[in-house]
C-alpha cells in the first residue's frame, strides 16, 4: 500500500530516478528533508551556498519535480531508497 503523501507527489508506479543523482546530490536531498535553509546545508556540507543551490536545481530537474519543497517531501517519503546503505547497517 502506498502512502498518500507519495501518491500526491508521484503517481503510483512512478518512483523517482534516484540512480541519476550523484552522491553529493543524494546528500543534499537527504538534508533537504530536514527543512534546513540552503545556508545551513552549505555549512553542514562544507560547501558554498551557491553550490547547494546548484545541487538543488539539479535534483529538482533530474527527479522531474517543480520545487525545493517537493524535493524535501520526496526526501522524507523515499528516505530508505535514497540512502539504503545506512538502513542495511541498522538491521
C-alpha positions, 0 to 999 in steps of 0.5 A: 500500500502506498502512502498518500503523501507519495501518491500526491507527489508521484503517481503510483508506479512512478518512483523517482530516478534516484540512480541519476543523482550523484552522491553529493546530490543524494546528500543534499536531498537527504538534508533537504528533508530536514527543512534546513535553509540552503545556508545551513546545508552549505555549512553542514556540507562544507560547501558554498551556498551557491553550490547547494543551490546548484545541487538543488536545481539539479535534483529538482530537474533530474527527479522531474519535480517543480520545487525545493519543497517537493524535493524535501517531501520526496526526501522524507517519503523515499528516505530508505531508497535514497540512502539504503546503505545506512538502513542495511547497517541498522538491521 
